[in-house]
Amino acid sequence: MGNKIAVARVGRLFGDIRQGGLAITLYDTLPEEWDYQTEPLFVEIDSLAVPLYCEYFERRGRAGANVRFADFDTQRRAEELIGKELYLFDEEDEAEDDEFYMEDLIGFTVEAGELRGEITDYYDSELNPLFGIDFGQGERLIPAAEEFILQIDFDHGHIVMTLPEGLLEL
């Protein structure tokens, strides 16, 4: 990722707090062209940059906004964000290459035909690298092979895979 730029701070619960509504203070560093519907804000949790996708965003004056974030849609979850700074990343510094590490895909959602799951781990091996994917019934090991990956959406943390018939049979 590029340089981390602080753009807002979470102030307090707001509105229908059962749905995780929050009031935030916006900094002058928030770009005018920022699109809350497609570009996530980030918050640091346990030293990791966690993306926050806005489900609702309404400006309140020049320096305020009311927001609701996906996955922080309860009062308890929203309270975890109070007092935290929100960031964007300056993409201009980022190298324009398509290289990434397979372990970067941990946490991505997976779509494989009718199945929906999440990559929970990556097992590096020269002979047979594997993804640990949980399709709702515990972790299954799937070869981390290019021919099984149809599409990777890094912006939304999503992978579309095609798996050979019988691979998930017991």
Backbone as CSV, one residue per row, in Angstrom:
resi,resn,N_x,N_y,N_z,CA_x,CA_y,CA_z,C_x,C_y,C_z
1,MET,0.841,-1.178,0.000,0.000,0.000,0.000,0.880,1.232,0.000
2,GLY,0.310,2.355,-0.389,1.050,3.608,-0.411,1.151,4.207,0.975
3,ASN,1.376,5.509,1.018,1.480,6.211,2.298,0.126,6.293,2.979
4,LYS,0.120,6.130,4.296,-1.102,6.206,5.099,-1.391,7.676,5.375
5,ILE,-2.622,8.117,5.068,-3.029,9.502,5.293,-4.242,9.505,6.216
6,ALA,-4.119,10.116,7.391,-5.245,10.216,8.323,-6.270,11.195,7.741
7,VAL,-7.536,10.765,7.639,-8.562,11.607,7.025,-9.761,11.873,7.940
8,ALA,-9.869,11.142,9.054,-11.027,11.339,9.948,-10.769,10.653,11.289
9,ARG,-11.608,11.003,12.270,-11.570,10.338,13.579,-13.009,10.017,13.968
10,VAL,-13.211,8.809,14.506,-14.533,8.382,14.946,-14.815,9.033,16.287
11,GLY,-15.958,9.721,16.371,-16.297,10.442,17.591,-17.183,9.666,18.540
12,ARG,-18.399,9.357,18.093,-19.366,8.742,19.005,-20.418,7.996,18.208
13,LEU,-21.232,7.225,18.928,-22.380,6.576,18.300,-23.364,7.653,17.874
14,PHE,-24.117,7.387,16.803,-25.057,8.378,16.304,-26.225,7.673,15.624
15,GLY,-27.406,8.274,15.708,-28.574,7.755,15.005,-29.012,6.436,15.594
16,ASP,-29.389,5.499,14.734,-29.849,4.190,15.183,-28.625,3.374,15.585
17,ILE,-28.234,3.487,16.843,-27.001,2.857,17.317,-27.068,1.334,17.258
18,ARG,-28.276,0.771,17.220,-28.385,-0.694,17.088,-27.826,-1.160,15.757
19,GLN,-27.782,-0.257,14.759,-27.244,-0.608,13.441,-25.814,-0.101,13.262
20,GLY,-25.212,0.451,14.305,-23.810,0.839,14.236,-23.555,2.222,13.676
21,GLY,-24.534,3.123,13.773,-24.336,4.489,13.282,-23.278,5.222,14.090
22,LEU,-22.401,5.955,13.408,-21.320,6.692,14.064,-21.233,8.115,13.526
23,ALA,-20.807,9.035,14.378,-20.498,10.406,13.960,-18.973,10.487,13.886
24,ILE,-18.462,11.008,12.761,-17.018,11.140,12.609,-16.658,12.589,12.304
25,THR,-15.424,12.953,12.655,-14.881,14.268,12.327,-13.960,14.095,11.132
26,LEU,-14.220,14.859,10.082,-13.415,14.777,8.865,-12.263,15.765,8.933
27,TYR,-11.093,15.346,8.457,-9.929,16.221,8.375,-9.875,16.847,6.983
28,ASP,-9.118,17.928,6.859,-8.931,18.578,5.561,-8.211,17.673,4.566
29,THR,-7.594,16.599,5.036,-6.839,15.691,4.164,-7.732,14.734,3.378
30,LEU,-9.050,14.691,3.700,-9.965,13.828,2.945,-10.174,14.445,1.566
31,PRO,-9.784,13.745,0.500,-9.917,14.309,-0.848,-11.382,14.565,-1.221
32,GLU,-11.615,15.670,-1.909,-12.968,16.002,-2.364,-13.540,14.903,-3.255
33,GLU,-12.677,14.264,-4.052,-13.138,13.261,-5.014,-13.291,11.862,-4.409
34,TRP,-13.085,11.725,-3.083,-13.217,10.419,-2.443,-14.635,9.900,-2.621
35,ASP,-14.763,8.649,-3.081,-16.065,8.032,-3.330,-16.329,6.969,-2.263
36,TYR,-17.178,7.305,-1.295,-17.433,6.397,-0.174,-18.051,5.074,-0.616
37,GLN,-18.681,5.034,-1.795,-19.346,3.809,-2.241,-18.358,2.773,-2.773
38,THR,-17.179,3.205,-3.219,-16.232,2.259,-3.800,-14.878,2.211,-3.096
39,GLU,-14.484,3.281,-2.411,-13.174,3.327,-1.765,-13.313,3.186,-0.254
40,PRO,-12.727,2.135,0.323,-12.849,1.968,1.772,-11.945,2.938,2.526
41,LEU,-12.363,3.248,3.737,-11.464,3.892,4.693,-10.772,2.741,5.424
42,PHE,-9.690,3.020,6.115,-8.987,1.991,6.860,-8.868,2.413,8.312
43,VAL,-8.879,1.432,9.201,-8.657,1.656,10.617,-7.610,0.643,11.055
44,GLU,-6.770,1.040,11.998,-5.749,0.116,12.478,-6.292,-0.651,13.675
45,ILE,-6.346,-1.983,13.535,-6.785,-2.862,14.613,-5.716,-3.938,14.767
46,ASP,-5.151,-4.044,15.953,-4.072,-4.998,16.224,-2.937,-4.858,15.213
47,SER,-2.548,-3.617,14.915,-1.453,-3.284,13.994,-1.716,-3.694,12.553
48,LEU,-2.963,-3.973,12.212,-3.324,-4.313,10.839,-4.256,-3.249,10.284
49,ALA,-4.086,-2.918,8.999,-4.978,-1.980,8.329,-6.234,-2.742,7.906
50,VAL,-7.356,-2.431,8.548,-8.621,-3.105,8.273,-9.486,-2.186,7.421
51,PRO,-9.942,-2.659,6.235,-10.780,-1.802,5.388,-12.193,-1.675,5.957
52,LEU,-12.739,-0.456,5.880,-14.103,-0.182,6.315,-14.894,0.312,5.108
53,TYR,-15.883,-0.456,4.694,-16.716,-0.070,3.563,-17.971,0.616,4.088
54,CYS,-18.225,1.826,3.599,-19.379,2.607,4.056,-20.667,2.053,3.456
55,GLU,-21.623,1.758,4.316,-22.968,1.418,3.863,-23.813,2.685,3.802
56,TYR,-23.402,3.667,4.602,-24.130,4.936,4.673,-23.108,6.019,4.980
57,PHE,-23.208,7.142,4.276,-22.307,8.270,4.524,-23.067,9.551,4.221
58,GLU,-23.187,10.422,5.239,-23.869,11.698,5.045,-23.031,12.790,5.702
59,ARG,-22.610,13.748,4.873,-21.827,14.874,5.403,-22.685,15.732,6.307
60,ARG,-22.056,16.229,7.376,-22.693,17.165,8.301,-21.777,18.369,8.407
61,GLY,-22.022,19.353,7.553,-21.147,20.525,7.532,-19.831,20.183,6.851
62,ARG,-18.831,21.044,7.033,-17.551,20.865,6.366,-16.696,19.773,7.007
63,ALA,-16.817,19.596,8.322,-15.888,18.717,9.026,-16.558,17.556,9.756
64,GLY,-17.776,17.234,9.379,-18.446,16.145,10.071,-19.201,15.250,9.113
65,ALA,-19.483,14.037,9.559,-20.289,13.112,8.765,-20.867,12.048,9.692
66,ASN,-22.001,11.503,9.272,-22.586,10.346,9.932,-22.348,9.164,9.005
67,VAL,-21.897,8.048,9.574,-21.553,6.889,8.763,-22.063,5.608,9.403
68,ARG,-22.115,4.576,8.573,-22.352,3.217,9.042,-21.474,2.332,8.167
69,PHE,-20.701,1.458,8.806,-19.766,0.600,8.083,-20.268,-0.838,8.038
70,ALA,-20.079,-1.491,6.888,-20.379,-2.918,6.765,-19.510,-3.663,7.775
71,ASP,-20.011,-4.706,8.345,-19.315,-5.545,9.332,-19.155,-4.876,10.694
72,PHE,-19.555,-3.621,10.843,-19.562,-2.953,12.149,-20.986,-2.446,12.369
73,ASP,-21.949,-3.364,12.183,-23.363,-2.987,12.098,-24.162,-3.256,13.360
74,THR,-23.458,-3.344,14.494,-24.153,-3.438,15.772,-23.529,-2.397,16.702
75,GLN,-24.229,-2.075,17.769,-23.705,-1.093,18.718,-22.356,-1.544,19.270
76,ARG,-22.248,-2.813,19.658,-21.013,-3.318,20.244,-19.851,-3.205,19.260
77,ARG,-20.075,-3.606,18.005,-19.004,-3.543,16.993,-18.635,-2.085,16.708
78,ALA,-19.624,-1.214,16.589,-19.354,0.199,16.299,-18.564,0.852,17.437
79,GLU,-18.860,0.469,18.674,-18.138,1.046,19.816,-16.646,0.758,19.754
80,GLU,-16.237,-0.335,19.086,-14.815,-0.672,18.940,-14.063,0.406,18.160
81,LEU,-14.783,1.175,17.339,-14.143,2.169,16.478,-14.044,3.553,17.119
82,ILE,-14.778,3.790,18.199,-14.797,5.122,18.814,-13.390,5.534,19.238
83,GLY,-13.009,6.747,18.832,-11.696,7.295,19.170,-10.604,6.924,18.178
84,LYS,-10.891,6.020,17.252,-9.867,5.582,16.296,-9.800,6.528,15.101
85,GLU,-8.589,6.637,14.567,-8.371,7.450,13.376,-8.635,6.592,12.139
86,LEU,-9.185,7.238,11.117,-9.476,6.569,9.853,-8.494,7.068,8.802
87,TYR,-8.105,6.167,7.891,-7.057,6.469,6.916,-7.483,6.149,5.502
88,LEU,-6.809,6.800,4.578,-6.787,6.399,3.172,-5.329,6.131,2.863
89,PHE,-5.077,5.458,1.754,-3.705,5.231,1.325,-3.464,5.988,0.036
90,ASP,-2.340,6.698,-0.017,-1.932,7.451,-1.194,-1.400,6.454,-2.207
91,GLU,-2.178,6.236,-3.259,-1.825,5.214,-4.253,-0.733,5.668,-5.223
92,GLU,-0.405,6.948,-5.258,0.560,7.445,-6.229,1.937,6.825,-6.058
93,ASP,2.311,6.485,-4.823,3.626,5.916,-4.562,3.682,4.429,-4.916
94,GLU,2.528,3.815,-5.045,2.472,2.375,-5.195,3.043,1.929,-6.532
95,ALA,3.843,0.893,-6.489,4.418,0.346,-7.715,3.293,-0.213,-8.575
96,GLU,3.388,0.024,-9.858,2.352,-0.434,-10.780,2.704,-1.808,-11.338
97,ASP,2.781,-2.798,-10.462,3.021,-4.145,-10.948,1.934,-5.057,-10.413
98,ASP,1.803,-6.196,-11.032,0.750,-7.120,-10.663,1.236,-8.183,-9.686
99,GLU,2.430,-8.019,-9.145,2.995,-9.029,-8.258,2.356,-8.956,-6.870
100,PHE,2.073,-10.125,-6.323,1.563,-10.212,-4.966,1.992,-11.551,-4.394
101,TYR,1.843,-11.715,-3.097,2.152,-12.979,-2.437,0.851,-13.701,-2.146
102,MET,0.874,-15.017,-2.291,-0.338,-15.805,-2.041,-0.875,-15.580,-0.632
103,GLU,0.038,-15.378,0.356,-0.451,-15.160,1.712,-1.217,-13.848,1.843
104,ASP,-1.087,-12.937,0.860,-1.867,-11.697,0.850,-3.355,-11.986,0.649
105,LEU,-3.678,-13.178,0.172,-5.070,-13.526,-0.113,-5.822,-14.070,1.105
106,ILE,-5.115,-14.293,2.212,-5.782,-14.767,3.439,-6.812,-13.714,3.865
107,GLY,-8.020,-14.163,4.129,-9.106,-13.262,4.508,-10.013,-12.912,3.340
108,PHE,-9.584,-13.199,2.106,-10.417,-12.924,0.938,-11.613,-13.870,0.926
109,THR,-12.745,-13.379,0.442,-13.899,-14.243,0.236,-13.690,-15.004,-1.066
110,VAL,-14.247,-16.202,-1.128,-14.081,-17.077,-2.280,-15.448,-17.458,-2.821
111,GLU,-15.564,-17.420,-4.140,-16.760,-17.875,-4.831,-16.299,-18.983,-5.766
112,ALA,-16.836,-20.180,-5.582,-16.481,-21.318,-6.437,-17.770,-22.020,-6.818
113,GLY,-18.327,-21.646,-7.962,-19.632,-22.184,-8.363,-20.680,-21.724,-7.375
114,GLU,-21.381,-22.686,-6.769,-22.422,-22.369,-5.783,-21.845,-22.116,-4.390
115,LEU,-20.588,-22.489,-4.190,-19.971,-22.386,-2.862,-19.476,-20.975,-2.572
116,ARG,-19.616,-20.578,-1.307,-19.085,-19.300,-0.826,-18.244,-19.610,0.403
117,GLY,-17.072,-19.002,0.501,-16.218,-19.267,1.646,-15.204,-18.166,1.847
118,GLU,-14.194,-18.483,2.648,-13.141,-17.518,2.963,-11.816,-18.249,3.071
119,ILE,-10.776,-17.614,2.527,-9.434,-18.176,2.656,-8.967,-17.922,4.083
120,THR,-8.695,-19.015,4.800,-8.312,-18.901,6.206,-6.814,-19.071,6.413
121,ASP,-6.125,-19.670,5.423,-4.686,-19.874,5.564,-4.063,-20.183,4.212
122,TYR,-2.740,-20.109,4.162,-1.976,-20.473,2.977,-0.824,-21.340,3.445
123,TYR,-0.680,-22.509,2.832,0.373,-23.454,3.188,1.363,-23.479,2.036
124,ASP,2.534,-22.886,2.268,3.541,-22.750,1.229,4.351,-24.036,1.108
125,SER,4.409,-24.563,-0.090,5.189,-25.752,-0.381,5.587,-25.684,-1.843
126,GLU,6.838,-25.991,-2.140,7.280,-25.944,-3.540,6.501,-26.931,-4.396
127,LEU,6.202,-28.108,-3.846,5.531,-29.135,-4.630,4.034,-28.910,-4.765
128,ASN,3.381,-28.468,-3.683,1.928,-28.342,-3.721,1.449,-27.252,-2.760
129,PRO,1.573,-25.966,-3.141,1.049,-24.916,-2.258,-0.476,-25.030,-2.160
130,LEU,-0.996,-24.790,-0.948,-2.425,-24.981,-0.707,-3.047,-23.775,-0.028
131,PHE,-4.312,-23.532,-0.374,-5.127,-22.589,0.374,-5.929,-23.393,1.379
132,GLY,-6.093,-22.856,2.582,-7.073,-23.371,3.521,-8.311,-22.512,3.328
133,ILE,-9.403,-23.128,2.867,-10.637,-22.383,2.590,-11.762,-22.987,3.418
134,ASP,-12.502,-22.115,4.121,-13.649,-22.557,4.904,-14.912,-22.233,4.125
135,PHE,-15.610,-23.277,3.656,-16.874,-23.112,2.950,-18.049,-23.296,3.905
136,GLY,-17.802,-23.141,5.209,-18.863,-23.253,6.199,-18.868,-24.576,6.935
137,GLN,-17.984,-25.491,6.565,-17.936,-26.791,7.236,-16.516,-27.104,7.677
138,GLY,-15.781,-26.067,8.063,-14.395,-26.263,8.465,-13.450,-26.076,7.280
139,GLU,-12.182,-25.988,7.578,-11.190,-25.713,6.548,-10.999,-26.904,5.606
140,ARG,-10.997,-26.600,4.314,-10.696,-27.592,3.273,-9.433,-27.128,2.574
141,LEU,-8.562,-28.049,2.200,-7.326,-27.703,1.509,-7.543,-27.778,0.001
142,ILE,-7.235,-26.657,-0.655,-7.426,-26.522,-2.095,-6.087,-26.112,-2.699
143,PRO,-5.654,-26.777,-3.768,-4.390,-26.363,-4.395,-4.427,-24.886,-4.803
144,ALA,-3.352,-24.174,-4.466,-3.231,-22.754,-4.835,-2.632,-22.690,-6.227
145,ALA,-3.424,-23.095,-7.196,-2.965,-23.189,-8.580,-3.612,-22.097,-9.426
146,GLU,-2.801,-21.473,-10.284,-3.299,-20.402,-11.143,-4.495,-20.839,-11.981
147,GLU,-4.487,-22.077,-12.437,-5.573,-22.533,-13.309,-6.914,-22.636,-12.589
148,PHE,-6.921,-22.604,-11.246,-8.176,-22.638,-10.489,-8.706,-21.236,-10.198
149,ILE,-7.855,-20.216,-10.380,-8.246,-18.844,-10.064,-8.684,-18.127,-11.337
150,LEU,-9.973,-17.786,-11.401,-10.496,-17.085,-12.567,-10.313,-15.583,-12.452
151,GLN,-10.498,-15.050,-11.233,-10.484,-13.598,-11.044,-10.139,-13.278,-9.597
152,ILE,-9.311,-12.220,-9.424,-9.001,-11.722,-8.086,-9.354,-10.242,-8.049
153,ASP,-10.227,-9.861,-7.124,-10.596,-8.464,-6.929,-9.931,-7.990,-5.644
154,PHE,-8.760,-7.350,-5.810,-8.007,-6.910,-4.637,-8.731,-5.795,-3.891
155,ASP,-9.469,-4.956,-4.606,-10.169,-3.836,-3.966,-11.240,-4.313,-2.990
156,HIS,-11.905,-5.421,-3.308,-12.983,-5.915,-2.459,-12.623,-7.214,-1.736
157,GLY,-11.374,-7.678,-1.888,-10.948,-8.888,-1.183,-11.754,-10.106,-1.575
158,HIS,-11.901,-10.331,-2.904,-12.773,-11.399,-3.389,-12.078,-12.163,-4.510
159,ILE,-12.244,-13.479,-4.496,-11.666,-14.349,-5.525,-12.769,-15.219,-6.112
160,VAL,-12.748,-15.357,-7.442,-13.641,-16.297,-8.112,-12.767,-17.450,-8.589
161,MET,-13.147,-18.667,-8.175,-12.370,-19.852,-8.539,-13.236,-20.838,-9.306
162,THR,-12.590,-21.685,-10.083,-13.255,-22.823,-10.700,-12.510,-24.057,-10.205
163,LEU,-13.239,-24.957,-9.568,-12.620,-26.141,-8.971,-13.013,-27.377,-9.754
164,PRO,-12.069,-28.285,-9.951,-12.375,-29.512,-10.669,-13.464,-30.316,-9.944
165,GLU,-14.289,-30.980,-10.727,-15.354,-31.784,-10.159,-14.766,-32.865,-9.256
166,GLY,-15.348,-33.049,-8.093,-14.892,-34.069,-7.167,-13.825,-33.622,-6.193
167,LEU,-13.262,-32.446,-6.376,-12.170,-31.990,-5.493,-12.626,-31.867,-4.044
168,LEU,-13.862,-31.465,-3.824,-14.352,-31.264,-2.462,-15.117,-32.474,-1.911
169,GLU,-15.161,-33.560,-2.686,-15.834,-34.772,-2.212,-15.036,-35.398,-1.075
170,LEU,-15.724,-36.019,-0.140,-15.064,-36.697,0.985,-14.622,-38.087,0.609
